[in-house]
């Protein structure tokens, strides 16, 4: 009797809620947001069936048992949601689940006052802890065009590619990856491409709404990207409604997921196209985005599945990802989204690091970039300044190249020239810009770190990547640009600070070295005259977070014997012999935990070239000498590091 009275009282309370609800209610989304349903979290979750042994049977593995337990739990949650919807007077088309919450679907998109009323009614129900609209999250916008590894300036050493280049060649000398490390790309899906043959696991298509899917069906085992184009007119009714309301952008197909997959894992050393950051690992394509973007519920389910967690109605993922790349823009602060943070907490606890794009709104960070336990990545130009489009804020982890139309320098990766469906020229490549493509650079570097040390946790990966950055002080000052700040100055090109752009510029070499021990960083030495005094500078060497460098040891490996002054200090010096020759010096450091790291630097002694009155000829030989010095230095470094690994 008491239960019946309570339920009756709840219905009466909700019926009169429109009068009682005041301006104190805080809307999670602006009224113009369109939602396809509500995602509901209950005050006490349905029974968690942790006792998997009760379900055990012959030949049933733990993932299969976990899947069965999860399916029983979500079914109870769905029944509970139906009851809540009836009592609260909520419009109900069908129910499902989103991450670890329940999903109530509307028959048609809802926005404005109708959506606010539905949110209010749901929040007032005594069983509901929180509720969020199931909105479409927009793909970060980009721009396309051009070919090869020589186009990938952003992967080069800074001396070659520019200030913000991520320094891949010395990192590749340590490791080119491991087939045992999987990176998931939660995006638009993936296209067949010669540069991605054999580089992908069998993924999954999580786009649930047929109207937005482009492939004629809902969720299935095929993550192929069918194209996400939207026209001004001629779309289906659901898409057209959002276009007319200004909530869905008219644009050709983006091939967004294929571009990112190529950045991380395009086949390298195959005399074709581009180089991926990891030459051995495979990408797990998880399609969560169709026309107009990704539904929050699809994205959350895709994130769970990518990490190896169960999702109702979907077979277990046999290749769980250690790295999850998420290049989607935000709409609200993460502090107002318990749902998003909860999903990130779950996959992080599973051992997967979520790497997210900062967003292209030239504004403070929004979810997921400002959520806890993610690595958020913003975009810098080639010269190391913040791009005009990159979002910013103190929650940013670090910055990586994002391309800049203003500089006429974009990023380059696998794509397709089709404006709607993919065209047969499957070996097409393109140029784009955006923080969407800064994040995969960090994700790819993280897979290399795990290749050397699979025991690294998500938190350790973030800490070591941030410790290994090149600091903002390394970026040359351009007087006409201001310093980034929390005001409107950050909405344009500006000089980064740790408060606005994170710890510094992504450096693959330092990050990969920190996977195992302290990262030895030696300042390069220019060509010098025979007999010159030369500084050997290892002061930028970086210890693993929580440790300190306790010992430095310099030694000579090649060249006429010379005496090293201060050979047990970070900064040492030598006076070269009078011969024209090449020297190689090695620095080994030891940290407070007894871990060691080492690296080498070459010094080339050559007599100055007389100009002979021909300034242009002298300049040519000076340039040629520099190219030779850089090539020799890199060859020595690569030989030394490769030998040490073998």
N, C-alpha and C positions, 0 to 999 in steps of 0.2 A: 504494500500500500504506500509505504514511504517512497519507494522508487518511482511509482506512478505519479505521485504528487510532485516529486522533484522534476520529472520530465515535463509534466504539464506546466509547472512554474517556469521552466526554461523556455518553452514555446511562447508563453505569454510575455516573458521578458524580451525575447527576440522580436516579437510582434510590435512592441512599443519602443524598440531600440532607436528608431529614427528620431524620436523626440528626445531621448535621453543622451544620445551621442552628441558631444559638444566639440568645440574647436580644440580641445585638448587631445583629441585623437590625432595620431601622427601617421600620415600616409607614407607608405614605403615607396610608392611610385607616383609620379606626376599624373594628373587626371587624363592627359592625352595619351598615356601608354595604353596599348591594346594588349589584352590578355586572352589566351585560349583556354584558360582554366585557373584553378587555384591549387597551390601546393600547401598542404596542411600538416603541421606537426602537433601531435597530441601531448597533453600534460604527462601522461604515463604511457610509455610505448607498449604495444602489444607484447605478449609473453615472448621473451627471447629464448628460443629453443636451443640452449647451449649443449644439452646432453645428447650429442650426436651418437653416442654409443647405443641409445635406445632405438636408433634407426638403422643400425648396422645389419648388414646381410652379406652373404657370400659375394666376394668380388667388388664390393662397393667402396670406392676410394673416399678419402676425406673430402675432396672437392665436390664429389657427387652428394655426399651426406650434407655438406654445407649448403649446396644448392637446394636440396629438399627441405632443409630447415628454414631457409630463407623464403621459399615459396609458401610454406605453411604460415609463416609470420606475416607476409604481405597480404595473404588472403584474409587473415583476421583484420588487418588494418583497413582493407577495402570495405569489409562489411561494416566496420565501425564508422567509416567515412559516409557510407550510404545513410546510416542512422542519423549522423550529425547533420547531413545535408537536408534530410527531411525535417528535422526539428528546427533547423535554422532558416528554412524556407529558401535554400540556395538552389539556383538553376543547375540541374544535373543531367548531363548527357551520358557519361560513363565514368568509371573510376579506374585508376591505375596507381602506379607508384613513381616516385622521383627520388633517386638516391635512397635515403633511409626514411623518407616521408611518404605521405599519400597524395595522390593526384586526383583532383576533381576536374573533369573536362566539361567545357561549355559546348553547346551545340554550334555556336558561332562566336567569332571574336567579340569581346566586350571591352568597352572603354568608358571614360568620362564618369558621370555620376552613377551610372548603373554598376560599373566596376567598383567604385568606392562603396556603394551600398552593400554589394556582395562581400567585400572585404570586411566591412563593419559587422555584418551579421555573423560571419565566420568567427571573428575575433571575440565576439561577445558570448559565444557558446562556452560553457564551463569546461568542456573537455579539450578545448583548443589552446595550445600554448603559444603558437604563432601561425601566421598565414602569409603567403606571398603569392602575387599573381604569376602565372606561368607565361612569361613574356618571351618574345623573340629577341635574342641578343645579336646585335649586328656584327658581322665580320668586319675587322679593321680594314679601312679602305686603302687601296694601293693604285699604282700606275705601271704599265708594261713597255718592253722592246729589246734585243741584241745577242752575240756568241762567245765560249771556251774558258779555260782556267785562267788565261791571261786577263779575262774580264773580271775575274774574282779578286779584285784589288783588296777586298776586305779580309781575305785569308792570308795575305802576305805578311812579311815582317814590316814593321812600321817604317823602316828606312826605305822600303820599296813601295809599299802600298799606301802609305800616308799615316798620319798621327794615330788614327783610330783603328788601323788594321790589327787583327787579333793575334798575329804572330804564330800561325799554324806550322810553318816548316820545322822549327826546332821541337815543337810538340810531337810532330809525326816521327821525328828521330827517336823519340822515347817509345811511342806506341802508335800504331795505326788502327787500334781498336781490337775488339773481341766479339766473336759471333755470339757469345753468351749473354751480351747486354742488349736489351730491347728498349727502344724509344717509341712511345706511342704518339701519334699525331692526331689529335682530336680536331677535325676540321671538315672540309667539304668532301672528303674521300680522296681517291687517288686514281690517276690514269695509267694505262699501260705505257711504258716508255723504255726505250733501249738502255738508258742510263740507270734504270731502276730494276732491270731484270734480275731476279733472284735476290733482291734486296728487301723484300716485304714478306711479312707473315700474313696468313689468312686473317683478315680483320672482320669487322662487322658494321652493318648499317643501322644506326640507331634513330634515324629520322622517322618519327612515328606518324606524322600527319601527311596523308597522301597529297593534299592540296599544295604542300610546300616541298614535296620530295623530289619531283621531276622525273622519278623512275617508275611512276605508276603504281607503287605499292608502299607499304609501311616498312617496318623493321625486317631485315633479312640478313643473310650471310654474305651479301655482295657489297663491299665498300667502294665500288667503282663510282667515280664522280660523273654523273650524267649532265652536269652543267647547272649553274644556278642563276641563269639570266632572268631578268625581269624587264618587260617592255612597258611603255606608257599605257597602252591599251591592249586588249586581247588576252589578258591573263585569266586564270580561273577566278571564280567569284571571291574566294577567300583572299587570294593575293591581291586582286584588283581593289578590294575594300581597303587594304592597308596602303596600297599605292595612292588611292584617292585621298586618304587621310594624311598623306605625307609621312607614313610610318614605315615605308619600304622603298628603298632607292631603286630607281631605274638604272640598270647597268648590264653590260655583257657578262658572260660567264667569267669567273675569276680564276679558276683552276688553282685556288689558294692552297689547298692541301698538297697538291703535287709539287708546287714550288718549295714548300717547307720540307717535304720528304726528301727532295733532291739536295737541299742545303745540308741535311743531316747525314744522308746515306747514299748519295749518288755513287755509282761504281767509279772507283778511281784507278788510274793507270790502265785504262782500257782503250786509249787512243780515241775516245769519243766524249764530246761535250765537256762536262764540268767535273770537278772533284768534290766529293762529299767530305764532311769533316771526319766521319768514322768510316774507314775503308772495309770494315769487317762485319759490323753489326747489321741487324735488320730493323726496319721500321714496321710498327703495327698500325695500319690505317684504321681509324675509328671514325666513321662518318656520322657527324652530329648536326651538320649544317646543310640546309637546302636553300630554296628561294627565301629571301628576306632575312636570313640568318639562322641561328640555332635556338630552338626552344630550350628553356632552362632545364626542363625535366629530361629532355634527351641528352643534354650536355652532362648532367649529373649522373645519369645512368651510364653514359659512355665512359666517364671518368672512373666510376667504380669498376666497371668491367675491365678497363685497360689495366688497372692495378691488380686484377685477379680476384676481386670481390664478386659475390653472386648478384645477379640481376634476374628478376622473375621473367620467365619465358625465353631466356637467352642461355644457350649452352655455356658452360664454364670456359673461360679464356685459357687455353693451354700454354700461352706465351706471355705471362704477366710482364708489364713494363716496369723498369726501374726509373725511367724518366718519362714524364708526360708533358708534351708541349701543348700549350693552350693559348692560341693567338686570337682571343676574342675580347672586344671592348667591354667596358663596364657601364652600368647605368645608375648604380647607387653605391654609397660607401659600404664596405664589407661589414662595418660595425652594425649596420642595420639589416644584415642578412645572416641570421643564425644558420640558415639552410646551407648556404655556400660554404661558410667556414666549417660547418660540421662535415660536409663531404670532403673537404681538403684534409681535415684532421684524420678522417678514416683512411684515405689513400696514403697519407704520410705515415700513419701507424703501420700500414701494410709494407712500407719500405720504398715507396715511390716518391720521387721529388717532382713537384708540379712547377714547371717553368712557364711563366706567363708574360705576355706582352703588356707594356705599360699603357698602351692606348694612344690614339692619334688625335686626341681632342685638345691639345695644347692647354691642358687644365689639370687640376689636382687628380691624383689617382682615384679610381673607382674599383669595385670588385671585378675580377679577382685579384687585380694587381696590388691592392692595399690589404689583402687578407694576410693573416699570420701564416708562417711556415711555408710560404711559396718563395721562389726566386723570381722577382719581378725585374724585367729588363726594358730599359728605355733606349732611345735611338740618338746617336750622335752622327754628325757629318764626318766627312773624310778628315777634316782638320781638327776633329775632337770637340767641336762646339755642339751644344744641344741643338737638334733640328728644330725648325719652327713648328713642327706638328707634334712632337713627342710630349706626352703628359709627364708630370714630374711630381716629386714629393719626397718626404723623408723616409717613406717605406720602400723606395726603390732600392734594389740590391746593387745593381751596377748598370753600366751602359755599354752598348755594342753598336757597330755600324748599322745604320738603317737606310742609308741612301738619301740623296737630296736632289730634287729637281733643280733647286736654285744653284747648286754646285755642278749640275749636269753630270752627276755620278750616282748611279743606282746600283742595286744588288742584282745578281744574275743567277738564275737557276732553271730547273726543268719546268716546262709549262706546255701550252698548246695555243695555237692561233685561232681556234674556233670561237666565234662570238656567242654561239648558243651551244650546240653539241660539239664534241671534240672532232677535229678534222683528221683525216688519215695520216697527216704528217706528224707522227707520234714522237719524232725526235726534236720537236720544236723546243726552243729555249726562250726565255724572256727576261726583261729587266723590270724590277718593281722597287718601290720604296715603302717604308712603314715599320713601326715597331713590331708588327706581325713577323717580320723577317730578321729582327734583332734577336728575339727570343730563341729561335732555333740555333743560332750560333752558340749561345750559352748552353742550350740543351745538348748539342753535339759535343761540346767540350766536356760536359758532365759525363757523357758516355765513355769518353776516353779515360777520364779519371777512374771510373768504375772498372774499366778494362784492366788497369793496373792494380786496383784495390777494391774488389767487389764488396768488401766489408764496410765501406763507407756508408753512413746513414744519410738521409736527406739533409739533416741539420749540418753534418760535417761537410757535405758537398758545398752547401751554401757558404759556410764559414771559410772554407779554404779557397773557394773561387773569389770571394770578396777580399780575402787577405792577399791574394795574388794579383790584384789589379795594378795597373799603372796609375799612379795618383794624378789628381787634377793639376798638380803643379808641373807635370810633364807636358801639358798642352800650352803651346805658344800663345801669348796674349795678342788678340786682335783688337786694337784700340776702339774701333767703331762699334763693337758689340759690348753690351753691358754684362755685368755679373748676374747670373740667374738668382731670382729671389722668389718668395711666395706670392708676390703681387703680379701685376700684369706683365712685368718684364719677362717672366718665364714663358709667356705665350709667344715669344719670338725667339730668334737665334740668340743664344747667350752663352757665357762662360759658366760651366757647371761648378757646383759646390757639393759637398757631402750632404748638405741639407736638402738639396733639390734633385740631385742625380745619383745618389748612392755613393758607394765607396770609391769608384774610379772606372777606368776603361778595362774591359775584359782582355786578359792576356792568357792565351791558351798554353803557352810554354810554362809560365809560372804556375798556373792552375794544375796542370798535369804533373809537374814536379811535386807539388804539395800533396798529391795523392798518396805518396809514400814517405816523404820526409821533407826537410827544409828545401826551399827553392833557391838555388844559387843563381844570382843575377849579376853578371859582370858587364860594366859599361864598355861598349865597343871602342876600339882604339883605331884612330885614323892612321893612314900611311905616314911614316915619319922619316926623318933623315938618319943615316947611319950615325952612331955615337950619341943619339939624343937620349934625354932622360924621359922615361915613360911612366905614367901612373897606372897602376893595376887596381881598379876600383870595384870592390864587391859589396859596397855599403848598402845597396838596394836588395840584397838577399833577404828572403822572407822565411821566418819560422812557421811551423804549423801553429794554428791558433791555440793558445794556452801554454806554449813553450817559448823558450828564448834561445838564441844562438850563443853558444858558450865558447866555441873555438873556430878559428880560421887558420888554414894552412895553405900557403901558396907554394907551388913548385914548378920548375921548368921542365917541359917534356921534349921540346925540339929547339934547334938553333945553337949557335956558339954559346958556351957556358958563360953566364953572367950572374952577378950576385944580386939577390932580391933583398931589398931593405924593408924591414917591418914585415917579414914573411908570415908572422902570426897575427896580423891585424887585417881588418876589412879593407883598409887602404894601404897598399904597398907600392913600391916603386923599383925600377931597374934602370941602369944606364947601359945602353946597347953597345955592341962592338962597332968597329968602323966598317964592317963588311955589309954589302947589300945582300940581305937574306931575310928569311922568315923565321919567327920565333913562335912557340906555342907555350902558354902558361896555363896551369890548372889551379882552381881554387876548390878546396874541400872544406865544408863547414860541418860542425857537429852541434846538435841542439841539446837542451837540458834533459831530454829523454833518451839521449844516446843515439838518436837517428842521425844519419849522415846524408849529405848530398854534394854533388860536385858538378863543375862545368869548366869549359876551356875557352880561352880567347887567343886569337892569333894576332901577332904584331908584324907588320911588313916594313922593313927598312929599305928605302930606295933613295938614291940621290935625286935632287930636284931636276926637272927637265928645263933646260934653257929655252926661253921663248924665241930667241933668234929674231926678235922684232915682229914676229907673227903672232899677235895676241890670240887670234882665233884658233891657230894651230896648237898653241900652248894649252888653250882651254879644252880642245879636243882630247889631247893626251892626258890632261888632268882628269877628265871625265872617264876616259878609258881605264886609267889607273884605279879610280874609285870602284868601277865595276869589277875589275880584277880582284881588288882587295876584298870586296864583299863576297865574291864567289869563292875565293880561297878560304876566307874565314868560315863561311858556311860549310865548305867541304870538310875542313878540319873538324868542325864541331860535330858534323853528322857522323864522320868516321869514328870519332872518339865515343860518342854516345851509343852508336850501334855496337861497337865492340864491347862496351861495358854491359849492354843487355845480353848479348850472346854469352 
